[in-house]
Amino acid sequence: MTQVREGHWCHFLSRPVLFPSVNSTGRWCFRALCCKGPPPARPEYDLVCIGLTGSGKTSLLSKLCSESPENVVSTTGFSIKAVPFQNAILNVKELGGADNIRKYWSRYYQGSQGVIFVLDSASSEDDLETARNELHSALQHPQLCTLPFLILANHQDKPAARSVQEVKKYFELEPLARGKRWILQPCSLDDMDALKDSFSQLINLLEEKDHEAVRM
């Protein structure tokens, strides 16, 4: 068996063959017969993921990474996951949502290109008010205010879940986020297609911001 190599990609030929074509440098050209070369690199984006404890940040990211739910442990400090999609890789820095950690969130904002904010749409009024205040703070933070936001109203599978329209009104997103790039989407672990679609929309916003930066 003859093995033909080019870079890291190769095919195996079942019998010896002739290579009748020569490229412009006078060397044998294997590409047409053997390899198409490595696929183009997917763009990578660095994101920060925030939300209160119990909002479901860790579970959603783990599900997107096809990790076993049995290994999911609530994030107490921060963790980083590379979440792969067909057209991009999202390097997501998830920050713990406990009271004693939220005051340090801003220390981890630097270098972010986008924001994922996860809220529990079935939470108590007190927790929802806290989530509202944290989102308002993030939307107005100097290091985040110009970035695309994906806001996920999680736990839509629970009976007490508030609709997207209720969340939008309660969080006053229209007046506060007017002129910003943001998406508000319902989600749950039971509907991965909808969750992936939400992230696809976020990737589109990230790509648009990239293109604008190039034009400038």
C-alpha positions in Angstrom: 0.0 0.0 0.0 1.4 3.4 -0.9 0.8 6.3 1.4 0.8 9.8 0.1 1.2 12.7 2.6 0.7 16.4 2.5 0.8 18.4 5.7 -1.3 16.5 8.3 -3.9 15.2 5.9 -3.5 12.1 3.9 -5.3 9.4 2.0 -4.2 5.8 1.4 -4.0 4.5 -2.2 -4.6 0.8 -2.7 -2.0 0.5 -5.5 0.9 2.5 -6.9 -0.1 5.2 -9.3 1.6 7.6 -11.7 1.6 11.3 -11.1 1.6 12.9 -14.6 1.2 16.6 -13.6 4.0 18.9 -12.4 3.4 22.2 -10.8 5.0 25.5 -11.7 8.0 24.9 -9.4 8.8 21.7 -11.2 7.7 19.5 -8.2 5.1 16.8 -8.3 1.7 18.0 -7.3 -0.1 15.6 -5.0 -3.0 17.9 -4.0 -5.4 17.0 -6.8 -5.0 13.3 -6.2 -4.6 13.2 -2.5 -5.5 16.1 -0.3 -7.8 19.1 -0.1 -5.8 20.6 2.7 -7.0 21.4 6.2 -10.4 23.1 6.6 -10.3 26.8 7.2 -9.9 27.8 10.9 -13.1 28.8 12.7 -13.0 32.2 14.3 -12.8 32.2 18.1 -14.5 34.7 20.4 -13.9 35.3 24.1 -17.2 35.7 26.0 -18.1 36.2 29.7 -21.1 34.4 31.1 -22.8 35.8 34.1 -26.0 35.2 36.1 -27.2 34.4 39.6 -26.5 31.0 41.3 -29.2 28.6 40.2 -29.9 30.4 36.8 -28.5 27.3 35.0 -25.4 28.7 33.4 -23.2 25.7 34.1 -25.8 23.2 32.9 -26.5 25.0 29.7 -22.8 25.3 28.8 -22.1 21.7 29.7 -25.0 20.5 27.5 -23.7 22.5 24.6 -20.3 20.8 25.2 -22.0 17.4 25.2 -20.8 16.7 28.8 -22.6 14.3 31.0 -25.2 16.0 33.3 -23.9 13.8 36.2 -20.6 15.7 36.2 -22.1 19.2 36.3 -21.1 21.1 39.5 -22.2 24.7 40.1 -19.4 27.1 39.5 -18.2 28.8 42.6 -15.3 30.9 41.2 -15.0 30.8 37.5 -14.5 28.2 34.7 -13.7 28.4 31.0 -15.2 26.2 28.4 -14.5 26.1 24.6 -18.0 25.7 23.1 -17.8 24.5 19.5 -20.2 25.5 16.8 -20.0 24.9 13.0 -18.9 28.4 12.2 -17.1 29.5 15.4 -15.6 28.5 18.7 -16.8 30.4 21.8 -14.3 30.5 24.7 -16.8 31.2 27.5 -15.6 32.4 30.9 -18.4 31.5 33.3 -18.4 33.4 36.6 -20.1 32.1 39.8 -23.3 33.9 40.8 -23.1 33.8 44.6 -23.5 37.0 46.6 -19.9 37.0 47.7 -18.6 36.5 44.1 -20.7 38.9 42.1 -18.9 42.0 43.4 -15.8 40.7 41.7 -17.4 40.0 38.3 -15.9 43.2 36.8 -12.4 42.0 37.4 -13.0 39.3 34.7 -14.6 41.5 32.0 -11.4 42.6 30.3 -10.8 41.1 26.9 -14.5 40.0 26.5 -16.0 40.3 23.0 -19.5 39.4 24.0 -21.7 38.7 27.1 -24.1 35.8 27.9 -26.5 36.7 30.8 -28.6 33.8 32.1 -31.6 34.4 34.3 -34.0 32.0 36.0 -37.4 32.9 34.5 -39.1 30.9 37.2 -37.3 32.5 40.2 -38.7 34.4 43.1 -39.5 38.1 42.8 -36.5 38.9 45.0 -34.1 36.9 42.9 -35.6 38.4 39.7 -35.1 41.9 41.0 -31.4 41.0 41.9 -30.9 39.6 38.4 -32.4 42.7 36.9 -30.0 45.0 38.8 -27.0 42.8 37.8 -28.0 42.9 34.1 -28.5 46.7 34.2 -25.1 47.0 35.8 -23.5 44.9 33.1 -25.2 46.7 30.2 -23.8 50.0 31.5 -20.4 48.8 32.4 -17.6 50.6 30.4 -16.0 47.3 29.4 -19.3 45.6 28.3 -21.6 48.4 27.2 -20.6 48.2 23.5 -20.5 44.4 23.3 -23.2 42.0 21.9 -25.4 40.5 24.7 -27.3 37.2 24.6 -29.8 37.2 27.4 -31.3 33.8 28.1 -34.6 33.4 30.0 -33.8 29.9 31.3 -36.1 27.3 32.9 -38.9 27.9 30.5 -40.0 24.2 31.1 -41.1 25.1 34.7 -44.7 26.0 35.4 -43.8 29.3 37.1 -41.6 30.5 34.2 -42.3 34.0 32.9 -42.6 34.6 29.2 -40.0 36.5 27.2 -42.4 39.5 26.9 -42.8 39.5 30.7 -39.1 39.4 31.2 -38.5 42.2 28.6 -41.0 44.4 30.3 -39.8 43.7 33.9 -36.2 44.2 33.0 -37.0 47.4 31.1 -34.8 46.2 28.2 -36.2 48.4 25.5 -35.3 51.8 27.1 -32.1 50.6 28.7 -30.6 48.6 25.9 -31.8 50.8 23.0 -29.1 51.1 20.4 -27.1 48.2 21.8 -26.7 44.7 20.2 -28.7 42.3 22.3 -30.9 39.3 22.0 -33.4 38.0 24.5 -34.4 34.3 24.1 -36.3 31.7 26.0 -34.4 28.5 26.7 -34.4 25.2 28.7 -32.3 22.1 28.7 -35.2 20.3 27.0 -34.9 22.3 23.9 -31.3 22.2 22.6 -32.3 23.3 19.1 -33.7 26.6 20.4 -30.6 27.1 22.6 -28.2 26.5 19.7 -30.2 28.9 17.5 -29.8 31.5 20.2 -26.1 31.1 20.1 -26.1 31.2 16.3 -27.8 34.6 16.6 -25.1 35.7 19.0 -22.3 34.6 16.6 -24.0 36.6 13.9 -23.8 39.7 16.1 -20.1 39.0 16.9 -19.3 38.6 13.2 -21.1 41.9 12.4 -19.0 43.7 15.0 -15.9 42.2 13.5 -16.8 43.4 10.1 -17.5 46.9 11.4 -14.1 47.0 13.0 -12.4 46.0 9.8 -14.3 48.7 7.8 -13.1 51.3 10.4 
